[in-house]
Amino acid sequence: MAKIVLLSCTKSKLDHKAPAQELYSASPMFKKTLEYGKSLNPDKMYILSAEHHLVPLNKELDPYDKTLKEMPKDEKEKWGEETVKQMKSHGLNLEKDKFVFLTGSEYLKPFKEYIPEKNMEKPMEGRRLGERLKWLNSQISKLNEIFKRVKNLINECLLK
């Protein structure tokens, strides 16, 4: 069973072609989500893009202006179907892998019929944008404190 972290795209983007993880870096929310997602040591991490569906972090993308929020219900369903096809083509196992959705509800809903509930972690579900940012900041702060303690313990052991 692999751990797959899924991030959502953001409205704020750079104004030029860039690897996906850099294209969305204009957004403080995306930066925090990416930082937290990486801290989970996933086997794979992708961005869910309204335009490009499932995007590897290093895939070069041009800026675009599209969001799931503005799509009609039938388009969202088609988006979900296409994204699930891409997940399978990337070797993701919807029945066995663990999916961590670091997304808002719009980017989570399309997967509820394809991925078993037991395989989905949704720490941001039900949180508004500001609440998600606050939660991410608290999680990153906790992780930084743990890393600091571990570093101090290692240094103490090396000095003995």
Disulfide bonds with the S-S distance in Angstrom:
none
